[in-house]
Amino acid sequence: MPNDTPRSAQRSSPAPIELFKDGRSLPNAARFWNAAGGGRDAFHIDRRLFYDLDAKVQDLISRERKARTLSDASFAALVDANRQFVHRASAYLAGQLGIDQYIDLGVGLPVDDHIHRIVQSINPDAKVLYVDNDPMAVRKAQGLFESSNSHIRVVDADIFAPKELLHHEEVASFLDWSRPVAIFATATLHEHPDGTTEQLAEIMRTYIDHASPDSCTVISHFFDPELPDWNDAIQTIQNELHSGLGRGTFRTRAEIEALFPNQRLLAPGVVPCLHWPTSADDQTIWIQTCIAGGVGQKCPPPI
Ligand SMILES: C[S@@+](CC[C@H](N)C(=O)[O-])C[C@H]1O[C@@H](n2cnc3c(N)ncnc32)[C@H](O)[C@@H]1O
């Protein structure tokens, strides 16, 4: 019998244990994402979760023949699709829209070029403010980026408490909120341990309402394409993420579009990350389409 309950409402309950913020005994999201992206900042426990998840997904996919090869079915391909989207969106905002101020909500532990490298290669004066509440992510960003680049700041704060973050001294003074700002929330909103789509939309509304007209939000999010053939695979990934990390929720296109309140979605809208801004060739592999992204822009007030 088909299950009509939206996937975001089918999540398993949050992990029963509190994650130790600085501990090695439990995997955490920043390090897991780094492990899946091929980085060197993860601990054994994070890699273990990545390998276990991959084994389950590859088993499922090879049985259903949804990928050409096993590496095509790796979660690493999804992380890579997200990274490519972040790079293309950064280049678009700096190059086409001329935005020179960026706030990245949840910088993580990037394995290669991050937002500042792309936007500052177009405009060396572009400012980037990175936010995270993972101690390793904050330390790495401070050591690698902030210490050598006066146009970068790093703030240790909760991105899901937007009012507090927007009043943070550094956030209020480093960026000029009377001019356009690009607000990145890539691969972070699906990390809210128990937020509903409405709660997340409200969080994003607080950010965009604080920003001037022509400001943009850039969002990527685990994507449920609502195709019956994919249900098992997506449910498996979501269950593994929830039991390992206590987070990782897939949302449908309509649910992700709802995360762009008070904005117009720039073409092509919310699409699999590899298809933004134009469709990649037909080589996109199925797991890469399980993360979608889009860019919204705040419209000027009516005259
Ligand atoms: C999966 S990583 C994504 C990293 C990067 N944005 C990207 O697109 O590759 C998610 C990041 O969000 C951070 N994060 C999750 N919840 C957070 C919160 N409440 N406040 C601040 N950072 C948070 C995690 O620590 C992690 O570094």
The ligand as a Tripos MOL2 file, in Angstrom:
@<TRIPOS>MOLECULE
LIG
   27    29     1     0     0
SMALL
NO_CHARGES

@<TRIPOS>ATOM
      1 C1         27.2920   18.7770    5.6500 C.3       1 LIG1
      2 S1         28.2500   20.1170    6.1810 S.3       1 LIG1
      3 C2         28.0790   21.1870    4.7860 C.3       1 LIG1
      4 C3         29.2870   22.0290    4.5720 C.3       1 LIG1
      5 C4         29.2220   23.0270    3.4190 C.3       1 LIG1
      6 N1         28.1890   24.0250    3.6420 N.3       1 LIG1
      7 C5         29.0100   22.3490    2.1000 C.2       1 LIG1
      8 O1         28.0850   22.7110    1.3470 O.co2     1 LIG1
      9 O2         29.7890   21.4490    1.7530 O.co2     1 LIG1
     10 C6         27.1400   20.9020    7.3350 C.3       1 LIG1
     11 C7         27.8100   21.8710    8.2730 C.3       1 LIG1
     12 O3         26.7890   22.5760    8.9860 O.3       1 LIG1
     13 C8         27.2170   22.7040   10.3190 C.3       1 LIG1
     14 N2         26.0610   22.8650   11.2080 N.ar      1 LIG1
     15 C9         25.0570   21.9920   11.4170 C.ar      1 LIG1
     16 N3         24.1940   22.4830   12.3140 N.ar      1 LIG1
     17 C10        24.6850   23.7060   12.6820 C.ar      1 LIG1
     18 C11        24.2280   24.7180   13.5760 C.ar      1 LIG1
     19 N4         23.1100   24.5670   14.2820 N.pl3     1 LIG1
     20 N5         24.9570   25.8500   13.6770 N.ar      1 LIG1
     21 C12        26.1050   26.0110   12.9840 C.ar      1 LIG1
     22 N6         26.5820   25.0890   12.1090 N.ar      1 LIG1
     23 C13        25.8680   23.9600   11.9630 C.ar      1 LIG1
     24 C14        27.9430   21.4150   10.6230 C.3       1 LIG1
     25 O4         28.8250   21.5460   11.7350 O.3       1 LIG1
     26 C15        28.6800   21.1860    9.3160 C.3       1 LIG1
     27 O5         29.9400   21.7790    9.3490 O.3       1 LIG1
@<TRIPOS>BOND
     1     1     2 1
     2     2     3 1
     3     2    10 1
     4     3     4 1
     5     4     5 1
     6     5     6 1
     7     5     7 1
     8     7     8 2
     9     7     9 1
    10    10    11 1
    11    11    12 1
    12    11    26 1
    13    12    13 1
    14    13    14 1
    15    13    24 1
    16    14    15 ar
    17    14    23 ar
    18    15    16 ar
    19    16    17 ar
    20    17    18 ar
    21    17    23 ar
    22    18    19 1
    23    18    20 ar
    24    20    21 ar
    25    21    22 ar
    26    22    23 ar
    27    24    25 1
    28    24    26 1
    29    26    27 1
@<TRIPOS>SUBSTRUCTURE
     1 LIG1         1 GROUP 0 **** ****
